[in-house]
Amino acid sequence: MAGIGKACCTLPAVTTSHYAPKGKHETFAGLKTYVTSSTSPTRGLVAAYDAFGFHPSTSQGADLLAETLDAVVLMPDFLEGGLPLDIHPPDTEEKKNILMDFMTNRVDPPRHTAKLLEVQEEAEEKWPSVKGWGAYGFCWGGKLTALAAGPGTPFKAAGTAHPSFIAGEDAEKLTIPYICLFSSQDGSPEQMAEYEETLKKGKENEVESYAPMQHGWMAARADFENKEILKEFTRGYKQLATFFAKHL
């Protein structure tokens, strides 16, 4: 599959975090789902986490968006458990086998995109106060939101940060406003340039580079001991919130 950068397969996740997520777990479309919400939300978001699954940093971002946007945010456990946090570097046969199985059998963007749409449909019934739904994803999750943002989408806006599996044809099929926050490591320079160029053809799309941020700075690779990463994590979520506030 095109558009995956080396950093996605080599950078480790943050294995310590002191953040206590504010949401709870419910079941949507048969999947365990992290749900964080205001009392009577007027906006809704479905989040697609990165390859490490539920992680405090990713939940913290969802909590920030729920609070800032007066929204309900749902993060389904698409992978039914993400990669082990210590999988990188893949320096043992066991780790290599886990990664191979993950890429071969567990990462299936069309199947998981269908689940994402199921989650939104069920959530729409539960929260009739929501006037507009959006979706955002990280790493491989950005592929899901791109695929879900084409013709017939129930979403009003969607986006990604540090995406993987980027493809120009996905950007060409978008029918709603889409935001993309790049690190410097989300694919080859040629792939990233093509994706950015295609996205910028849409007048309401938004593209920004957060270089020199590493791939994963807004999800499980967010190292808050690094002040620059913490600053850009905060700025990235503010940019997502502003984008969704405008379009939902």
N, C-alpha and C positions, 0 to 999 in steps of 0.2 A: 504494500500500500504506500502511495507516494506521500511525501511531505512530513516525514518524521525526522527530527533532528537528533544528532548524536547525544546531546545533553539529556534528552528525554530518557535515554537508556543507560546513562552513566551517573548522573547526579544523585546523591543520596537525599532522602527525606529527613526532616527534622524529627529526631526521636524523643525530644523532651519538650513539654509545653505545660504551662501553668494555667492555661485558660480553661474555664468551666463553661461549656456550652449552655445557652439559656433555653434551648428548645427541648422537644421530646420526640420520641419515636412512635410513629403510627405506621399503618400498612396501606399502601396505595398500589394498585395494579399488581398485587401479590408480593410487593417488595417492601422490606423494612425501609422506612423513610424518615429522615430527620426533618422535623417541622418546627419552624420558628415564626412567630406571628404577633402582630399587634392585636388588640382586642377585636376590632371590627375592620379588617383590612380592606382597602380600596384598590390595591394592586396585588398581583400575584406573580411569582417567579418560580420556575423549576430549574434547579441547579444540577449540573452534571460534574461530579468531582473528578479529580485526576486519578492516576493509576493506583494511588495508595488508599483509595476509599475514604471512609469517614476519618477525618483528622481534625484536631482542635483548631488549627489555623483556618481550615476551610469552613468549619462551623462558625468560627468567629466572624468571618466575612459574611456569611449568611445572616447572622444576627445583626450585623451592622446595616445590611441592606433592609432587613425587616423593620428595624427601628427608624432608619432614615426615610424610608419610602412609605411608611404606614402600610406595610405589605405582609403577606404570608409568603414564606420561602420554603419550598419543599426540595429536599435533596435525597433522591432514591438511592438505594444500595444496588445499583445496576450490576455490579460485579459480584455481589453477594460475598463481600470481603475483598479488600484490595491486596496489592502486593505487600509483603513484609517490609517494614520500614528500613530494615538493614539489607535489603536485596542488592543495593549498589555499594561498592562495585561488585559485579558478578564474578567473583574470584574463586568460586568452588564449582564443582560439577553440579551439586544440588541447586545452587542459585541459578546456574545456566539453564538447568532443566525447568525450573520454575518459570523463568522468563520466557523460555521457548513455548511452554504450555500456555502461558498467559497470552502471548502474541498470536498463537495459532488457534487456540480454542475459546478464549474468554473475551478477547476484544473483537466484537462483531458489531460495527457501527449501525448497519441497517436494523438489526434485531433490537439493539438497545434504543435506537431512535423511535421505533414503534412503541417500546415501553414508555419512553419519555412522553409520548403523545397520549398514551393511556393514563398516565399519572395526571396530566393536565386535565383530561376529560373528567376524571373522578373528582379532582380538586375543584373544578368549576362548579360541580353540583353541590359540594360541601360549603363553598364560600360564595354565595350569590351576591355578596356585597362587593366583590371584586369586579371592577369595570374593564380591566385590561390585563392580559397575561403576557409575560415575557419568559425568556429562557437564557441562561448563560452557562458556559462550561469551560473547564480548564484542561489543557493537554488533550488527551483523546476525547474528553467531554466536549471540546470545542468542535469536533467533527460532528457530534450529535446535534448540537444547536444549529450548525450550518445546514445539515440535512433536513432539520425540522423547520427551517425558515423559508422553504420554497413554496411553490404553488399549493394553495389549499390549506396553508398553515393556520392553526387557531391562535397563533401568537401575533401580537402587535409589534414586537421588537425582540431582538435576540443579540447575543454576542459571545465573546470569548476573550480570555487572556492566556498568554503563552500557549497557543494551540499546537496540536500535532496533526499529522495526516492532512496537511493543508493541500488544497487542490483548486486551481483556478476555475474549474467547471462548477464547483460548489458555489463559489462567489457569484458566478454568472446567473445562477438559478434563484438567487435570493429575491424575495418579493416584499420584504419588510425591512425597516431600518436595522442595521447590523453594526455593532461596535467590535473592534479588534484591537487589543492591547498587546503588542509584540514585545518579547524579550529580544536579545540578539542571537538566540540559539534555537529558534523554532522551526528550523529547516535550513536547506541550503540558501545562500544569498539569492540564487535565481528563483527558487520556489517562493521565498518570502516576497521578492519584488513582484512576481507575477500576481500573487494573491493580493498584495496591497494595491497594485495598479487596477486590478479588476474591481476590488471593493470600492475604490475611489470613484468609479464610474457612477455609483449610486449617490445621489445628491444628499440623502439623509444618513448615509453610512459614515462611520467615524473610525479612523485608523490613527493610532499613535504608537511610536516606538518608546519603550521604557529602557532601552539600552543605557547603561551596561548591565541591567538587571539580568540575573540568571533565569533560565527556564524554570518555572514553578514558583516564582516569588510571591504569588497571590494564593497559593494553596499549600500543599504539604511540605514544600521546600522553603517556606517562609521562615527564615532564621531571625527572630526578633532580637537576638543578641547583637545583630548587625544593625546599627542605627539607620544606615542608608536603606536597607531592605525594609525596615519598619516604616520609614518615611514614605517609600514608594508603594508599599502595601496599602497604607492609608490613602495615599493619593489615588491609587488605582481603584479602590472601592468607592471613593468619592466621585471619580469619573463615571464609573458604572451607574452609581445612584443618580447622577445628573442626567445621564443618557436615558435611563428608564423613567425618570420623573417627567421628562419631556415627551416620551412616546407612549406611555401607558396611561 
